[in-house]
Amino acid sequence: MVTLNKHQIVTEQFPNGETKVKDFDQLISRDNLIEFRYQEDGDLIRLLFIKKRLDEQDGGHCRLLLRYMPYSRMDRKIDGDLFTLKYVAEFINSLGFEKVYVVEPHSNKTLELLENSVAIYPALDWLPELMERLGFSDQDRIVFPDKGAAARYINSGYTDVCVFEKKRNPQNGRIESMELKEGVVAKGAKCIIVDDLCSAGGTFLWAGKILKEMGAGEIHLLVTHCEPRILKGALLHDDSPIDLVFTTDSMMNTEHPKINYINVITESYV
């Protein structure tokens, strides 16, 4: 889905699958902000059509806000797979945005590949409010489920944290082991696992089960991007170690008793 200056651009589809974009000239201003919510690859062609029309109309300044950077997990060349993040970044660069804001990029590679890009980390802004809401005390812990998350939030200001390390099978990508490498968990401690992206939630299930075995009490997940696949996995089941999930609507907005949606107020970042 693509919006221009807070208004959703109306698109339709021809019977053969081609995209039809309704005229939106009345929405163009001298300072334009396109917000991009990736739902499927057709959104990229919609972005192309909209930016090209802005260029034709001499629409003035134009910035792009990526609620989620497509293909951000494919951030390196792996045997058997293409380095697709590189190609998508080159496509976005070709559109010539003055500034590109990326909400919670999966790795620094996204920022290296995207020209004129700036990262936004709203999870760190929400964290103090969530800690207060949950009644955090000195014995409670912020948890990073792997080294990638720990590196991403290295400037969070939280020093007394727990950090896990996991090992995946290089052939199928499945987690084979996970262990706590840093920090301790007091009996009954509340924990908030913080990360950028949740698919089925296997990483968080592993971490949650280990935390429970160590004596943790409530365990919550704060994750910026949440794929609809979470609804089919075990993370939201009644017997899951995860009590509540806090996320944004960058990838889905399906209601569920365990999911709480947090609104990203873009004006405060762009």
TORMIZA-824803 format. One record per residue: residue number from 1; residue in three letters; x, y, z of N, C-alpha, C in turn. Coordinates in steps of 0.001 Angstrom, whole numbers, plus 500000, padded with zeros to 6 digits. Layout:
REM TORMIZA-824803
<NUM,ALA,<X,Y,Z>,<X,Y,Z>,<X,Y,Z>>
...
END
This chain:
REM TORMIZA-824803
<1,MET,<500848,498809,500000>,<500000,500000,500000>,<500886,501245,500000>>
<2,VAL,<500478,502240,499236>,<501254,503469,499121>,<500356,504658,499416>>
<3,THR,<500826,505582,500261>,<500087,506815,500523>,<500950,508005,500141>>
<4,LEU,<500294,509071,499738>,<500978,510320,499397>,<500394,511424,500258>>
<5,ASN,<501233,512031,501064>,<500801,513122,501942>,<499560,512737,502752>>
<6,LYS,<499641,511529,503334>,<498619,510981,504241>,<497358,510483,503548>>
<7,HIS,<497337,510452,502233>,<496172,509961,501505>,<496562,508705,500718>>
<8,GLN,<495770,507658,500876>,<496070,506421,500163>,<495819,506593,498672>>
<9,ILE,<496788,506163,497884>,<496639,506187,496427>,<495759,505019,496006>>
<10,VAL,<494728,505311,495232>,<493779,504281,494812>,<494323,503560,493586>>
<11,THR,<494399,502252,493681>,<494848,501433,492547>,<493864,500297,492316>>
<12,GLU,<493814,499871,491083>,<492990,498731,490692>,<493850,497785,489864>>
<13,GLN,<493268,496678,489468>,<494026,495702,488696>,<493227,495276,487467>>
<14,PHE,<493880,495332,486326>,<493264,494830,485109>,<493145,493303,485187>>
<15,PRO,<492254,492697,484378>,<492080,491236,484420>,<493377,490445,484225>>
<16,ASN,<494337,491021,483494>,<495590,490288,483250>,<496626,490519,484348>>
<17,GLY,<496248,491261,485400>,<497146,491465,486529>,<497899,492784,486517>>
<18,GLU,<497803,493559,485442>,<498479,494851,485394>,<497814,495843,486350>>
<19,THR,<498599,496804,486801>,<498128,497770,487798>,<497596,499037,487134>>
<20,LYS,<496439,499481,487598>,<495870,500756,487167>,<495921,501704,488363>>
<21,VAL,<496512,502891,488174>,<496616,503877,489250>,<495689,505040,488934>>
<22,LYS,<494788,505339,489868>,<493864,506447,489686>,<494612,507781,489808>>
<23,ASP,<494138,508782,489099>,<494771,510100,489119>,<494796,510664,490539>>
<24,PHE,<495931,511258,490918>,<496076,511789,492276>,<496717,513178,492274>>
<25,ASP,<496607,513892,491158>,<497267,515195,491041>,<496851,516166,492142>>
<26,GLN,<495620,516045,492639>,<495130,516966,493678>,<495863,516772,495006>>
<27,LEU,<496591,515680,495148>,<497305,515409,496398>,<498741,515925,496385>>
<28,ILE,<499216,516347,495233>,<500615,516748,495099>,<500836,518128,495709>>
<29,SER,<501916,518252,496478>,<502272,519537,497077>,<503727,519858,496738>>
<30,ARG,<504249,520916,497339>,<505657,521265,497104>,<506604,520448,497970>>
<31,ASP,<506069,519828,499013>,<506882,518985,499894>,<506128,517682,500104>>
<32,ASN,<506499,516650,499354>,<505738,515408,499319>,<506401,514307,500136>>
<33,LEU,<505554,513560,500841>,<506021,512389,501581>,<505230,511174,501137>>
<34,ILE,<505945,510204,500574>,<505337,508931,500204>,<505603,507934,501324>>
<35,GLU,<504550,507289,501813>,<504690,506235,502812>,<504408,504902,502140>>
<36,PHE,<505318,503965,502338>,<505267,502685,501638>,<505104,501555,502645>>
<37,ARG,<503982,500841,502553>,<503759,499640,503364>,<503806,498433,502429>>
<38,TYR,<504824,497631,502575>,<504978,496475,501698>,<504002,495373,502097>>
<39,GLN,<503188,494941,501133>,<502306,493798,501327>,<502577,492709,500294>>
<40,GLU,<502943,493120,499105>,<503330,492170,498065>,<504107,492930,496997>>
<41,ASP,<504769,492190,496088>,<505694,492814,495148>,<505033,493850,494244>>
<42,GLY,<503724,493735,494040>,<503028,494724,493226>,<503119,496127,493797>>
<43,ASP,<503383,496244,495106>,<503527,497570,495712>,<504738,498304,495148>>
<44,LEU,<505751,497573,494718>,<506942,498213,494146>,<506624,498873,492807>>
<45,ILE,<505798,498231,491994>,<505434,498841,490712>,<504510,500036,490946>>
<46,ARG,<503692,499985,491993>,<502849,501136,492340>,<503726,502322,492747>>
<47,LEU,<504764,502031,493516>,<505691,503081,493920>,<506348,503715,492704>>
<48,LEU,<506734,502907,491748>,<507342,503405,490514>,<506399,504358,489785>>
<49,PHE,<505152,503941,489582>,<504191,504768,488846>,<503948,506099,489557>>
<50,ILE,<503812,506055,490873>,<503510,507265,491635>,<504674,508253,491575>>
<51,LYS,<505896,507755,491763>,<507053,508655,491730>,<507256,509234,490332>>
<52,LYS,<507051,508453,489305>,<507213,508955,487939>,<506194,510056,487650>>
<53,ARG,<504977,509888,488144>,<503977,510922,487927>,<504353,512203,488673>>
<54,LEU,<504878,512075,489882>,<505337,513237,490626>,<506439,513969,489857>>
<55,ASP,<507344,513205,489263>,<508425,513815,488493>,<507880,514576,487291>>
<56,GLU,<506870,514032,486629>,<506271,514698,485476>,<505598,516011,485857>>
<57,GLN,<505024,516027,487056>,<504295,517203,487515>,<505199,518216,488207>>
<58,ASP,<506494,517915,488243>,<507427,518782,488965>,<506890,519036,490363>>
<59,GLY,<506629,517926,491062>,<505969,517992,492355>,<506802,518560,493478>>
<60,GLY,<507983,519037,493195>,<508802,519613,494252>,<509557,518547,495014>>
<61,HIS,<509763,518782,496296>,<510525,517847,497120>,<509732,516562,497317>>
<62,CYS,<510458,515440,497396>,<509788,514166,497609>,<510668,513264,498459>>
<63,ARG,<510114,512840,499598>,<510793,511930,500504>,<510013,510623,500581>>
<64,LEU,<510704,509567,500988>,<510085,508243,501064>,<510244,507693,502470>>
<65,LEU,<509137,507211,503040>,<509163,506528,504326>,<508830,505061,504102>>
<66,LEU,<509801,504202,504360>,<509615,502761,504222>,<509222,502183,505571>>
<67,ARG,<507960,501818,505708>,<507520,501218,506967>,<508257,499896,507212>>
<68,TYR,<508576,499220,506136>,<509387,498010,506192>,<510137,497928,504872>>
<69,MET,<511433,497661,504939>,<512230,497553,503724>,<512094,496153,503145>>
<70,PRO,<511476,496025,501962>,<511309,494700,501363>,<512650,494005,501133>>
<71,TYR,<512663,492716,501363>,<513826,491847,501117>,<514997,492159,502046>>
<72,SER,<514723,492806,503182>,<515809,493213,504069>,<516548,492033,504680>>
<73,ARG,<515918,490864,504743>,<516608,489687,505293>,<517618,489102,504314>>
<74,MET,<517436,489390,503041>,<518361,488880,502017>,<519489,489891,501832>>
<75,ASP,<520221,490129,502922>,<521192,491223,502948>,<522625,490802,502662>>
<76,ARG,<522790,489640,502063>,<524117,489184,501651>,<523945,488067,500636>>
<77,LYS,<525023,487750,499939>,<524984,486658,498955>,<525168,485344,499679>>
<78,ILE,<524169,484473,499541>,<524212,483133,500130>,<524193,482123,499001>>
<79,ASP,<524973,481073,499134>,<525021,480040,498102>,<523610,479544,497791>>
<80,GLY,<523244,479641,496533>,<521943,479168,496100>,<520867,480234,496052>>
<81,ASP,<521122,481409,496640>,<520129,482482,496668>,<520724,483786,496138>>
<82,LEU,<519880,484608,495536>,<520323,485906,495042>,<520365,486942,496164>>
<83,PHE,<521209,487916,496000>,<521356,489041,496923>,<520273,490055,496555>>
<84,THR,<519001,489719,496840>,<517880,490492,496315>,<517729,491864,496975>>
<85,LEU,<518178,492022,498219>,<518109,493341,498845>,<518863,494371,498014>>
<86,LYS,<519989,493972,497474>,<520800,494874,496650>,<520001,495365,495445>>
<87,TYR,<519274,494471,494808>,<518526,494839,493597>,<517342,495749,493933>>
<88,VAL,<516643,495457,495030>,<515514,496302,495420>,<516015,497693,495810>>
<89,ALA,<517149,497762,496509>,<517729,499053,496881>,<518121,499843,495632>>
<90,GLU,<518678,499176,494641>,<519041,499853,493396>,<517802,500398,492694>>
<91,PHE,<516703,499646,492752>,<515447,500117,492166>,<514962,501386,492859>>
<92,ILE,<514969,501392,494189>,<514527,502569,494946>,<515457,503746,494687>>
<93,ASN,<516759,503488,494629>,<517717,504564,494337>,<517439,505206,492986>>
<94,SER,<517034,504391,492027>,<516791,504901,490670>,<515631,505895,490621>>
<95,LEU,<514766,505868,491641>,<513617,506773,491659>,<513983,508169,492154>>
<96,GLY,<515155,508323,492754>,<515676,509650,493069>,<514989,510392,494193>>
<97,PHE,<514759,509734,495327>,<514172,510420,496480>,<515229,511269,497182>>
<98,GLU,<514807,512426,497690>,<515733,513305,498397>,<516183,512703,499727>>
<99,LYS,<515285,511972,500365>,<515592,511318,501632>,<514744,510052,501729>>
<100,VAL,<515346,508996,502270>,<514623,507739,502460>,<514719,507361,503934>>
<101,TYR,<513575,507307,504615>,<513524,506920,506017>,<513138,505451,506097>>
<102,VAL,<513893,504679,506856>,<513651,503245,506977>,<513330,502918,508427>>
<103,VAL,<512146,502393,508660>,<511762,502008,510015>,<512385,500651,510344>>
<104,GLU,<513235,500634,511373>,<513872,499424,511874>,<514481,498559,510760>>
<105,PRO,<515528,499037,510087>,<516190,498185,509088>,<516759,496937,509749>>
<106,HIS,<516705,495829,509034>,<517139,494542,509600>,<518636,494524,509882>>
<107,SER,<519395,495233,509067>,<520841,495315,509281>,<521358,496611,508663>>
<108,ASN,<522606,496942,508952>,<523208,498154,508396>,<523372,498078,506884>>
<109,LYS,<523301,496878,506347>,<523460,496721,504893>,<522374,497490,504148>>
<110,THR,<521175,497552,504706>,<520100,498329,504071>,<520503,499781,503913>>
<111,LEU,<521064,500368,504967>,<521463,501769,504917>,<522654,501977,503996>>
<112,GLU,<523539,500996,503913>,<524672,501093,503004>,<524220,501096,501545>>
<113,LEU,<523166,500339,501249>,<522712,500196,499874>,<521760,501305,499432>>
<114,LEU,<520994,501859,500369>,<520024,502896,500025>,<520677,504277,500100>>
<115,GLU,<520597,505028,499048>,<521162,506372,499023>,<520293,507324,499852>>
<116,ASN,<520928,508278,500512>,<520239,509312,501292>,<519294,508726,502347>>
<117,SER,<519713,507622,502966>,<518821,506911,503883>,<519125,507229,505347>>
<118,VAL,<518071,507165,506146>,<518147,507400,507587>,<517329,506320,508275>>
<119,ALA,<517877,505731,509342>,<517159,504697,510084>,<516319,505314,511191>>
<120,ILE,<515152,504729,511422>,<514264,505123,512507>,<514059,503903,513396>>
<121,TYR,<514266,504071,514702>,<514139,502941,515631>,<513062,503249,516672>>
<122,PRO,<511795,503156,516312>,<510726,503514,517248>,<510623,502584,518447>>
<123,ALA,<511105,501329,518319>,<511017,500396,519447>,<511694,500971,520683>>
<124,LEU,<512796,501670,520490>,<513504,502252,521622>,<512718,503396,522256>>
<125,ASP,<511874,504055,521459>,<511028,505107,522004>,<509859,504520,522795>>
<126,TRP,<509359,503360,522329>,<508224,502740,523015>,<508640,502022,524292>>
<127,LEU,<509884,501578,524348>,<510322,500695,525428>,<510101,501273,526830>>
<128,PRO,<510491,502527,527118>,<510259,503056,528471>,<508784,503062,528870>>
<129,GLU,<507913,503425,527914>,<506476,503446,528207>,<505966,502035,528488>>
<130,LEU,<506453,501068,527716>,<506025,499683,527919>,<506525,499153,529266>>
<131,MET,<507749,499489,529613>,<508300,499065,530904>,<507464,499628,532051>>
<132,GLU,<507054,500879,531929>,<506219,501488,532968>,<504857,500814,533028>>
<133,ARG,<504302,500531,531873>,<502984,499881,531803>,<503011,498503,532448>>
<134,LEU,<504110,497784,532279>,<504227,496430,532811>,<504742,496404,534239>>
<135,GLY,<505077,497579,534772>,<505553,497643,536148>,<506938,497076,536343>>
<136,PHE,<507860,497442,535467>,<509225,496930,535549>,<509925,497400,536821>>
<137,SER,<510726,496496,537387>,<511555,496819,538549>,<513013,496484,538216>>
<138,ASP,<513901,496650,539187>,<515327,496432,538953>,<515647,494985,538607>>
<139,GLN,<514820,494057,539027>,<515107,492646,538749>,<514645,492208,537358>>
<140,ASP,<513836,493032,536704>,<513294,492679,535394>,<514316,492964,534298>>
<141,ARG,<514118,492344,533127>,<515169,492380,532117>,<514654,492670,530702>>
<142,ILE,<515460,493468,529974>,<515336,493603,528523>,<516153,492476,527919>>
<143,VAL,<515591,491807,526896>,<516232,490626,526321>,<516425,490814,524822>>
<144,PHE,<517635,490576,524346>,<517919,490558,522916>,<518088,489102,522496>>
<145,PRO,<517289,488617,521549>,<517257,487186,521234>,<518455,486666,520441>>
<146,ASP,<519278,487569,519920>,<520480,487132,519215>,<521461,488299,519125>>
<147,LYS,<522641,488031,518580>,<523672,489061,518493>,<523262,490193,517560>>
<148,GLY,<522468,489860,516542>,<522018,490891,515604>,<521168,491943,516301>>
<149,ALA,<520241,491490,517147>,<519393,492426,517880>,<520217,493244,518864>>
<150,ALA,<521160,492591,519533>,<522010,493299,520498>,<522810,494392,519802>>
<151,ALA,<523320,494101,518594>,<524091,495096,517844>,<523193,496220,517340>>
<152,ARG,<521969,495873,516936>,<521043,496873,516394>,<520677,497915,517451>>
<153,TYR,<520528,497475,518688>,<520101,498373,519756>,<521235,498668,520730>>
<154,ILE,<522464,498668,520227>,<523631,498852,521081>,<523615,500199,521790>>
<155,ASN,<522941,501189,521201>,<522881,502520,521802>,<521568,502755,522551>>
<156,SER,<520943,501685,522991>,<519648,501797,523652>,<519737,502447,525020>>
<157,GLY,<520915,502396,525641>,<521061,502952,526976>,<520807,501950,528081>>
<158,TYR,<520430,500718,527698>,<520186,499672,528690>,<521424,498776,528777>>
<159,THR,<522003,498689,529949>,<523244,497932,530124>,<523019,496587,530797>>
<160,ASP,<522048,496515,531704>,<521791,495263,532424>,<520774,494445,531632>>
<161,VAL,<521242,493822,530550>,<520355,493118,529625>,<520757,491651,529514>>
<162,CYS,<519908,490886,528845>,<520206,489490,528530>,<520361,489362,527022>>
<163,VAL,<521374,488622,526605>,<521635,488431,525178>,<521784,486940,524897>>
<164,PHE,<521009,486452,523923>,<521087,485057,523505>,<521985,484912,522278>>
<165,GLU,<522438,483715,522056>,<523144,483362,520829>,<522511,482092,520274>>
<166,LYS,<522210,482107,518982>,<521565,480947,518375>,<522386,480430,517209>>
<167,LYS,<522209,479159,516922>,<522861,478528,515775>,<521794,477934,514875>>
<168,ARG,<521914,478230,513590>,<520965,477723,512608>,<521611,476664,511720>>
<169,ASN,<520778,475785,511211>,<521229,474838,510201>,<521432,475603,508896>>
<170,PRO,<522642,475611,508327>,<522899,476413,507124>,<522103,475959,505900>>
<171,GLN,<521611,474723,505936>,<520884,474193,504782>,<519414,474624,504780>>
<172,ASN,<518745,474512,505938>,<517317,474817,505971>,<516966,476049,506803>>
<173,GLY,<517965,476652,507476>,<517734,477863,508240>,<517069,477658,509582>>
<174,ARG,<516813,476416,509968>,<516137,476152,511238>,<517112,476290,512410>>
<175,ILE,<516578,476755,513538>,<517395,476908,514738>,<517726,475532,515302>>
<176,GLU,<519001,475318,515580>,<519436,474053,516143>,<519745,474161,517629>>
<177,SER,<520173,475338,518069>,<520473,475528,519487>,<520418,477012,519830>>
<178,MET,<520212,477297,521115>,<520205,478666,521609>,<520618,478653,523071>>
<179,GLU,<521431,479611,523450>,<521833,479702,524845>,<522027,481156,525248>>
<180,LEU,<521844,481401,526548>,<522030,482739,527085>,<523518,483001,527252>>
<181,LYS,<524020,484023,526574>,<525441,484341,526589>,<525778,485491,527529>>
<182,GLU,<524799,486312,527849>,<525068,487486,528682>,<523859,487784,529551>>
<183,GLY,<524096,488112,530813>,<523024,488504,531718>,<522491,487354,532551>>
<184,VAL,<521691,487705,533554>,<521059,486720,534427>,<519581,487064,534558>>
<185,VAL,<518790,486040,534895>,<517350,486221,535043>,<516952,485807,536449>>
<186,ALA,<516420,486743,537208>,<515970,486446,538565>,<514643,485695,538523>>
<187,LYS,<514380,484906,539533>,<513124,484154,539602>,<511945,485120,539644>>
<188,GLY,<510995,484900,538768>,<509816,485742,538695>,<509988,487026,537916>>
<189,ALA,<511168,487236,537313>,<511433,488487,536588>,<510544,488638,535366>>
<190,LYS,<510086,489860,535129>,<509406,490171,533872>,<510466,490396,532804>>
<191,CYS,<510189,489957,531590>,<511143,490110,530482>,<510439,490695,529269>>
<192,ILE,<511128,491602,528568>,<510660,492095,527271>,<511716,491729,526242>>
<193,ILE,<511352,490864,525318>,<512242,490517,524211>,<512077,491583,523131>>
<194,VAL,<513177,492167,522675>,<513132,493259,521709>,<513833,492850,520419>>
<195,ASP,<513146,493016,519290>,<513747,492718,517991>,<512994,493492,516915>>
<196,ASP,<513477,493370,515669>,<512885,494159,514588>,<511821,493419,513806>>
<197,LEU,<511917,492065,513720>,<511082,491330,512772>,<510662,489983,513340>>
<198,CYS,<509379,489668,513179>,<508855,488365,513581>,<508153,487730,512388>>
<199,SER,<508536,486501,512074>,<507854,485726,511041>,<506930,484734,511744>>
<200,ALA,<507309,483472,511830>,<506503,482520,512600>,<506774,482649,514094>>
<201,GLY,<507971,483163,514437>,<508278,483397,515848>,<509123,482343,516510>>
<202,GLY,<509792,481504,515719>,<510592,480427,516293>,<511681,480912,517233>>
<203,THR,<512373,481978,516846>,<513441,482523,517694>,<512900,482919,519068>>
<204,PHE,<511738,483546,519087>,<511183,484048,520336>,<510608,482923,521194>>
<205,LEU,<510114,481866,520541>,<509676,480688,521290>,<510858,480037,522002>>
<206,TRP,<511972,479888,521289>,<513180,479317,521896>,<513609,480153,523092>>
<207,ALA,<513733,481448,522891>,<514181,482329,523963>,<513205,482310,525134>>
<208,GLY,<511915,482348,524830>,<510902,482352,525881>,<510928,481097,526726>>
<209,LYS,<511096,479939,526088>,<511138,478678,526827>,<512353,478619,527742>>
<210,ILE,<513490,479107,527250>,<514698,479112,528083>,<514531,480059,529262>>
<211,LEU,<513950,481226,529007>,<513715,482186,530088>,<512784,481596,531148>>
<212,LYS,<511738,480879,530709>,<510828,480242,531652>,<511558,479193,532487>>
<213,GLU,<512418,478400,531830>,<513184,477378,532544>,<514114,477996,533585>>
<214,MET,<514539,479225,533324>,<515427,479925,534258>,<514656,480619,535381>>
<215,GLY,<513315,480559,535313>,<512503,481113,536381>,<511800,482413,536078>>
<216,ALA,<511846,482882,534826>,<511188,484147,534471>,<509682,484056,534685>>
<217,GLY,<509075,485218,534960>,<507635,485292,535117>,<506980,485651,533792>>
<218,GLU,<506462,486880,533683>,<505856,487330,532433>,<506934,487537,531362>>
<219,ILE,<506607,487147,530128>,<507518,487378,529005>,<506723,488017,527876>>
<220,HIS,<507180,489183,527428>,<506493,489905,526364>,<507462,490140,525208>>
<221,LEU,<506886,490347,524034>,<507687,490565,522825>,<507377,491932,522241>>
<222,LEU,<508409,492735,522055>,<508297,494028,521376>,<509032,493906,520059>>
<223,VAL,<508283,493884,518953>,<508878,493679,517637>,<508206,494627,516650>>
<224,THR,<509005,495370,515899>,<508445,496419,515041>,<507656,495860,513870>>
<225,HIS,<508220,494854,513197>,<507574,494286,512016>,<507094,492872,512324>>
<226,CYS,<505839,492606,512008>,<505252,491305,512316>,<504530,490767,511081>>
<227,GLU,<505001,489646,510553>,<504387,489054,509374>,<503099,488303,509743>>
<228,PRO,<502137,488238,508821>,<500907,487479,509085>,<501168,486017,509445>>
<229,ARG,<502340,485524,509108>,<502675,484131,509413>,<502643,483851,510911>>
<230,ILE,<502773,484887,511739>,<502726,484697,513188>,<501407,484070,513621>>
<231,LEU,<500341,484327,512856>,<499013,483816,513199>,<498907,482313,513011>>
<232,LYS,<499822,481720,512243>,<499779,480287,511970>,<500763,479498,512825>>
<233,GLY,<501668,480197,513507>,<502664,479526,514321>,<502196,479307,515745>>
<234,ALA,<503113,478807,516580>,<502781,478468,517970>,<502979,479628,518926>>
<235,LEU,<503514,480750,518433>,<503865,481856,519326>,<502647,482421,520053>>
<236,LEU,<501479,482384,519414>,<500278,482977,519989>,<499378,481957,520684>>
<237,HIS,<499803,480708,520747>,<498992,479677,521401>,<498909,479935,522906>>
<238,ASP,<497918,479339,523541>,<497720,479523,524977>,<498903,479012,525792>>
<239,ASP,<499569,477960,525307>,<500694,477382,526049>,<502035,478004,525658>>
<240,SER,<502010,479078,524869>,<503243,479759,524479>,<503841,480480,525681>>
<241,PRO,<505176,480551,525776>,<505804,481302,526866>,<505648,482819,526710>>
<242,ILE,<505240,483268,525537>,<505071,484697,525270>,<503664,485118,525666>>
<243,ASP,<503568,486088,526588>,<502264,486527,527079>,<501588,487498,526118>>
<244,LEU,<502318,488544,525679>,<501757,489556,524785>,<502787,489953,523734>>
<245,VAL,<502299,490346,522563>,<503146,490839,521478>,<502774,492295,521215>>
<246,PHE,<503778,493157,521190>,<503581,494575,520877>,<504273,494852,519551>>
<247,THR,<503520,495358,518561>,<504069,495545,517223>,<503361,496694,516523>>
<248,THR,<503765,496971,515278>,<503118,497996,514457>,<502329,497320,513347>>
<249,ASP,<501627,498120,512563>,<500863,497577,511436>,<501653,497679,510135>>
<250,SER,<502987,497654,510219>,<503802,497787,509013>,<503604,496623,508055>>
<251,MET,<503196,495455,508563>,<503036,494282,507709>,<501679,493610,507857>>
<252,MET,<500989,493857,508954>,<499666,493262,509170>,<498908,494087,510199>>
<253,ASN,<497574,493910,510240>,<496756,494591,511242>,<495640,493692,511758>>
<254,THR,<495809,492383,511622>,<494808,491418,512084>,<494703,491454,513607>>
<255,GLU,<493494,491502,514108>,<493297,491543,515551>,<493481,490154,516165>>
<256,HIS,<494088,490136,517354>,<494295,488899,518099>,<494424,489278,519569>>
<257,PRO,<493890,488462,520484>,<493946,488803,521916>,<495355,489035,522453>>
<258,LYS,<496350,488423,521844>,<497714,488558,522341>,<498502,489671,521646>>
<259,ILE,<497932,490291,520609>,<498659,491296,519837>,<498163,492692,520172>>
<260,ASN,<499095,493577,520504>,<498800,494991,520742>,<499529,495811,519689>>
<261,TYR,<498803,496660,518958>,<499412,497479,517914>,<499794,498846,518457>>
<262,ILE,<501010,499260,518126>,<501525,500559,518527>,<501599,501440,517292>>
<263,ASN,<501083,502648,517395>,<501062,503558,516258>,<502397,504288,516116>>
<264,VAL,<502930,504293,514895>,<504143,505066,514603>,<503712,506448,514137>>
<265,ILE,<503995,507474,514925>,<503657,508855,514546>,<504813,509390,513706>>
<266,THR,<504639,509344,512395>,<505755,509626,511490>,<506252,511058,511600>>
<267,GLU,<505360,511996,511967>,<505775,513396,512035>,<506944,513608,512986>>
<268,SER,<507038,512763,514015>,<508099,512939,515001>,<509448,512455,514491>>
<269,TYR,<509458,511781,513346>,<510707,511246,512811>,<511133,511914,511508>>
<270,VAL,<510178,512322,510679>,<510516,512828,509352>,<510231,514325,509232>>
END
